[in-house]
């Protein structure tokens, strides 16, 4: 862990204390704050450190498969169950089971989870007898769990069973002293992973990192540093390589491109004003004759540019010639036909 900010130091001190107990711990905080990392740290600092650490993301597994993932199943329990499968509870026996994003679990399964935690035994899907397990439960959530209880989305008794101890992680914007040390850690990690030299941050780059509020927290910072390492070419990592939204919602690179985009928009607006009030046939004829003139009368090239067949182009040109319009001939260079 890279921790410098007092807000995070106090959280890690709490995590160290709760690690020594064997009670369930609910780790809360915004997405990307490092909840799973803290869970692994609690396991490593616990009396179960020599046992397995098993993590299950409750939001990533379909509801109809989650029960089997948790408790396992017997052969023939359902279509496709061709052999016995050991679930996460049994896999974590003697160690720690992390239930990541527990708030996403369906209510019907929450009651079975509550029983498994209380009784320390599980029933495999299709099984005939309970299986004893010795595990410690850690759970994470990025939601207001009490709010989910009040809404009826999460069982109150399960919440209290999981929330014996609570570790609430601050967002990255609330621990600013950690931003630069973490950025340096990620930059060096990805530089070495990609065979690139280590680079320090320029003063302007450091200022940019500190000014951003990091809504995606540590995960967003890590991704930004990965990009910065790959985009940097000088002796330092400058602000141009750090592609993060600024206060006005644009990245530094986007701010540079903005004037050119504005110019293109102005030209497009002028073109659209020149079209308004004219018939489709007039605009089509001008486009075709102008493209043909650009191609020095070459029918094949003009048809490819226009995205039409050579036969269609020839029919159009014959029609325009019969109506008295000047049709460019092969090899001729003229002004725009009109």
C-alpha positions in Angstrom: 0.0 0.0 0.0 1.1 3.5 -0.8 -0.5 5.7 1.9 0.5 9.2 2.8 -2.7 11.0 3.5 -3.9 11.2 7.2 -7.5 10.2 6.1 -6.3 7.0 4.6 -3.7 6.3 7.3 -6.5 6.2 9.9 -8.5 3.9 7.7 -5.6 1.5 7.3 -5.0 1.6 11.1 -8.6 0.5 11.6 -8.1 -2.3 9.0 -5.1 -3.5 10.9 -7.1 -3.7 14.1 -10.2 -5.5 12.6 -7.9 -7.9 10.9 -7.0 -9.6 14.2 -10.6 -10.5 14.9 -12.6 -13.2 13.1 -15.8 -11.2 12.7 -17.4 -10.2 9.4 -16.2 -6.9 7.9 -18.2 -4.7 5.5 -15.9 -2.5 3.4 -17.6 0.4 1.8 -16.6 3.3 -0.5 -17.0 4.6 -4.0 -16.1 2.5 -7.0 -12.3 2.4 -7.6 -11.2 3.3 -4.0 -9.5 0.0 -3.5 -12.0 -2.0 -1.5 -10.7 -5.4 -2.7 -7.1 -4.4 -2.0 -8.1 -3.5 1.6 -9.9 -6.9 1.9 -6.8 -8.7 0.8 -4.7 -6.7 3.3 -7.1 -7.7 6.1 -6.8 -11.3 5.1 -3.0 -11.1 5.0 -2.9 -9.5 8.4 -5.3 -12.0 10.0 -4.9 -15.3 11.7 -6.2 -16.9 8.5 -3.3 -15.6 6.3 -2.1 -19.1 5.6 -5.5 -20.1 4.4 -7.1 -19.4 1.0 -8.4 -15.9 0.0 -11.4 -16.4 -2.4 -13.2 -13.5 -4.0 -16.6 -13.6 -5.8 -18.0 -10.6 -7.6 -21.7 -10.8 -7.0 -22.5 -8.3 -9.7 -20.6 -10.1 -12.5 -22.5 -13.5 -12.2 -26.1 -14.0 -13.5 -28.6 -14.5 -10.7 -29.4 -18.1 -11.8 -25.8 -19.1 -11.5 -24.8 -17.3 -8.4 -26.2 -19.8 -6.0 -24.1 -22.6 -7.6 -21.0 -20.3 -7.5 -21.5 -19.7 -3.8 -22.5 -23.2 -2.6 -21.6 -25.5 -5.4 -23.8 -28.2 -6.8 -24.1 -32.0 -7.2 -24.0 -33.9 -10.4 -27.4 -33.8 -12.1 -28.7 -31.0 -10.0 -29.8 -29.1 -13.1 -29.3 -29.2 -16.8 -25.6 -29.0 -17.6 -24.4 -30.2 -14.1 -22.4 -33.1 -15.4 -20.2 -33.3 -12.3 -20.0 -32.2 -8.7 -18.7 -28.6 -8.3 -17.3 -27.1 -5.2 -18.5 -23.6 -4.5 -16.7 -20.5 -3.2 -17.7 -21.3 0.4 -16.0 -24.6 0.4 -13.0 -23.3 -1.6 -12.4 -20.7 1.1 -12.6 -23.2 3.9 -10.0 -22.3 6.5 -9.5 -18.9 5.0 -11.4 -15.8 3.9 -14.3 -15.4 1.5 -14.8 -11.9 -0.1 -18.3 -11.2 -1.4 -17.6 -8.2 -3.7 -20.5 -5.8 -4.4 -22.8 -7.7 -2.1 -25.5 -5.1 -2.5 -26.1 -6.5 -6.1 -27.2 -9.9 -4.7 -30.8 -10.9 -5.3 -33.1 -10.9 -2.2 -34.0 -14.6 -2.6 -30.4 -15.6 -2.4 -29.7 -13.3 0.5 -31.7 -15.5 2.9 -29.6 -18.6 2.0 -26.5 -16.5 2.5 -27.7 -15.4 5.9 -28.2 -19.0 7.0 -24.8 -20.1 5.7 -23.1 -17.3 7.6 -25.0 -18.0 10.8 -24.8 -21.7 10.8 -21.4 -22.0 9.1 -22.7 -24.7 6.9 -24.0 -24.7 3.3 -26.2 -26.9 1.1 -24.9 -27.7 -2.3 -27.5 -27.2 -5.1 -29.1 -30.7 -5.4 -27.3 -31.9 -2.3 -28.9 -34.1 0.4 -26.9 -33.1 3.5 -25.3 -29.8 4.7 -21.5 -29.2 4.5 -19.6 -27.6 7.4 -17.3 -24.7 6.5 -14.9 -22.6 8.5 -14.5 -19.2 6.9 -14.4 -15.5 7.6 -16.7 -13.3 5.5 -15.6 -10.0 4.1 -18.0 -8.0 1.9 -17.8 -4.8 -0.1 -20.3 -2.3 -1.5 -20.2 1.0 -3.3 -23.8 1.8 -2.2 -25.4 3.3 0.9 -26.3 -0.1 2.5 -28.7 1.3 5.1 -30.4 3.1 2.3 -30.7 -0.2 0.4 -32.2 -1.8 3.5 -34.8 1.0 3.8 -35.7 0.6 0.1 -36.3 -3.1 0.7 -33.4 -4.1 -1.6 -31.3 -5.7 1.1 -32.2 -7.8 4.1 -31.7 -5.9 7.4 -30.7 -9.0 9.3 -28.0 -9.9 6.7 -26.8 -6.3 6.7 -26.2 -6.4 10.5 -24.6 -9.9 10.2 -22.1 -8.5 7.6 -21.6 -5.1 9.2 -20.1 -6.4 12.5 -17.1 -4.2 11.7 -17.1 -1.5 9.0 -14.2 0.0 7.1 -15.3 3.0 5.0 -12.7 4.1 2.4 -12.4 7.8 1.5 -12.5 8.8 -2.1 -9.2 9.9 -3.8 -10.3 13.5 -3.8 -10.6 13.3 0.0 -7.0 12.0 0.3 -5.1 14.4 -1.9 -1.7 13.6 -0.3 -1.9 10.1 -1.9 -2.4 11.3 -5.5 1.2 12.0 -6.5 2.7 9.0 -4.6 0.1 6.7 -6.3 0.7 8.3 -9.7 4.4 7.7 -9.3 3.9 4.1 -8.3 1.6 3.4 -11.3 3.9 5.3 -13.8 6.9 3.3 -12.8 5.0 0.0 -12.8 3.7 0.5 -16.3 7.0 1.9 -17.6 8.8 -1.3 -16.5 5.9 -3.5 -17.8 6.4 -1.9 -21.3 10.2 -1.7 -21.3 10.2 2.1 -21.0 12.4 4.3 -18.9 11.1 5.7 -15.6 10.1 9.3 -15.8 9.2 11.9 -13.2 6.3 14.3 -13.5 6.8 17.8 -14.6 5.6 20.6 -12.3 2.7 21.3 -14.7 1.8 17.6 -14.8 1.8 17.4 -11.0 -0.4 20.4 -10.8 -2.8 18.9 -13.3 -3.0 15.7 -11.3 -3.7 17.5 -8.1 -6.4 19.7 -9.6 -8.5 16.8 -10.9 -11.2 15.5 -8.6 -10.8 11.9 -9.8 -14.4 10.7 -9.9 -13.2 7.2 -10.8 -10.8 7.3 -7.8 -7.6 5.1 -7.7 -8.8 3.0 -10.7 -9.1 6.2 -12.9 -5.7 7.4 -11.7 -4.1 4.1 -12.6 -5.6 4.1 -16.1 -4.5 7.7 -16.6 -0.9 6.8 -15.7 -0.9 3.8 -18.0 -1.8 6.1 -20.9 0.6 8.8 -19.8 3.5 6.3 -19.8 2.7 5.2 -23.3 2.2 8.7 -24.7 5.2 10.3 -23.1 8.3 10.9 -25.2 10.5 13.4 -23.3 12.6 13.2 -20.2 9.5 13.9 -18.1 5.8 13.1 -18.1 4.2 16.4 -19.1 0.5 17.5 -19.0 0.0 16.7 -22.7 0.4 13.0 -21.9 -2.2 13.0 -19.1 -5.5 12.6 -20.8 -8.0 13.4 -18.0 -11.0 15.7 -18.1 -10.3 19.2 -16.9 -12.6 21.4 -15.0 -14.5 22.3 -18.1 -15.0 18.6 -19.0 -12.3 18.5 -21.7 -9.0 16.7 -21.6 -5.8 18.8 -22.2 -5.5 17.2 -25.7 -9.2 18.0 -26.5 -8.7 21.7 -25.5 -5.9 21.9 -28.1 -8.1 20.3 -30.8 -11.2 22.4 -29.9 -10.2 25.5 -32.0 -9.8 23.3 -35.1 -13.1 21.6 -34.4 -14.7 25.0 -34.0 -13.3 26.0 -37.4 -14.7 22.9 -39.1 -18.1 23.5 -37.5 -18.1 27.1 -38.9 -17.3 25.9 -42.4 -20.0 23.2 -42.1 -22.4 25.8 -41.0 -21.6 28.0 -44.0 -22.1 25.1 -46.3 -25.4 24.2 -44.8 -26.5 27.8 -45.2 -25.6 27.6 -48.9 -27.9 24.5 -49.3 -30.9 25.8 -47.5 -33.7 27.0 -49.9 -32.5 24.9 -52.8 -34.0 21.8 -54.3 -32.4 18.4 -53.7 -32.0 18.0 -57.5 -30.0 21.3 -57.7 -27.7 20.3 -54.8 -27.2 16.8 -56.3 -26.4 18.2 -59.7 -23.9 20.7 -58.3 -22.2 18.0 -56.2 -21.9 15.6 -59.2 -20.6 18.1 -61.7 -18.3 19.7 -59.1 -16.8 16.2 -58.2 -16.4 15.4 -61.9 -14.6 18.7 -62.5 -12.3 17.9 -59.5 -11.5 14.5 -61.1 -10.7 16.2 -64.5 -13.7 14.6 -66.1 -12.7 11.1 -65.1 -16.0 9.3 -64.7 -14.7 6.3 -62.8 -12.9 8.3 -60.1 -15.9 10.6 -59.7 -18.3 7.7 -59.3 -16.0 6.1 -56.6 -15.9 9.4 -54.7 -19.7 9.9 -55.0 -20.4 6.3 -54.0 -22.5 5.6 -57.0 -22.2 3.2 -60.0 -20.6 4.4 -63.2 -23.8 3.6 -65.0 -25.8 5.9 -62.6 -23.2 8.7 -63.1 -23.4 8.4 -66.9 -27.2 8.6 -66.8 -27.1 11.7 -64.6 -24.5 13.4 -66.9 -26.6 12.6 -70.0 -29.6 14.2 -68.3 -27.6 17.3 -67.3 -26.2 17.6 -70.9 -29.7 17.4 -72.4 -30.8 20.1 -69.9 -28.1 22.4 -71.2 -25.6 22.2 -68.4 -21.8 22.1 -69.1 -20.6 18.6 -68.4 -16.8 18.3 -67.9 -15.1 16.0 -70.4 -12.2 13.7 -69.6 -9.0 15.7 -69.1 -10.7 19.1 -68.8 -10.1 21.4 -65.8 -12.9 23.9 -65.2 -14.3 25.9 -62.4 -17.2 24.4 -60.4 -20.1 23.6 -62.7 -23.3 25.5 -62.1 
